[in-house]
Every structure is written in C-alpha cells, then in structure tokens.
Amino acid sequence: MRLFAKAAICTSIDMSHGNVTYNWYCPNVKCKSKVKQGASFCPNCGQKLKFEISKVCTNEKDIR
C-alpha cells in the first residue's frame, strides 16, 4: 500500500443515452490496471488514488 495518493489517469469517455462514464487507470507505472471511479485504492497494487477530471477529459472535441 502506498502512502501518497496519485491522480488516476483518465483515458477516455463513454457516452450512452446521455450518461457520461469516465474510464480510469492506475497511475502506477508497473500496474496500469483499470480502476472504478471513486475507489480509494487500486485493487491490484494497492496504490492510493484520487480522481481529478483534467482538461484533456473534458475537451468538447473528445465528447463529440
């Protein structure tokens, strides 16, 4: 288990029927596993996570 929280990596956005879902991955270089939004820790490596929606994920061009 890591003591310091790292920002999870937002890789893509899924839109279906008006619902927006962000896809998140672990920031640990050795792990890179998919994690659910709101999880406190990565289930594979134990990395402490925080979720921040960056400008890359909120770009209107990505959504369209």
Secondary structure, 3 states (H helix, E strand, C coil): CCCCCEECEEEEEEEECCEEEEEEECCCCCCCCEECCCCCECCCCCCEEECCCCHHHHCHHHHC
